[in-house]
Amino acid sequence: MYNKALDARTAHTSEVDNWKDFMEALGKRNICHTPWCDCKECEEAVKERSKEESLKAMEEMNEDETLLTGSAKTLCIPFEQGELAPDA
């Protein structure tokens, strides 16, 4: 059971370092590992921007499902992380 859960998590985890890849991974309901500046204001901005862009994409596809908006949130901060991209 553990290995099945681990495989499922691994299959739905993406390493991203730019907004385009972040939104694509988020749209696939993946967990996104991405560098973060550890700033509360940035976290709130990412959450709001990802929600707005996800809702817009759903409207463009004429999707009625609004339970999962694609709004990102911080789950944890790894001890080691990659460098922030210039457009982050």
Helices and strands as residue ranges (DSSP letters): H 2-11, E 13-15, H 19-27, E 31-33, H 40-60
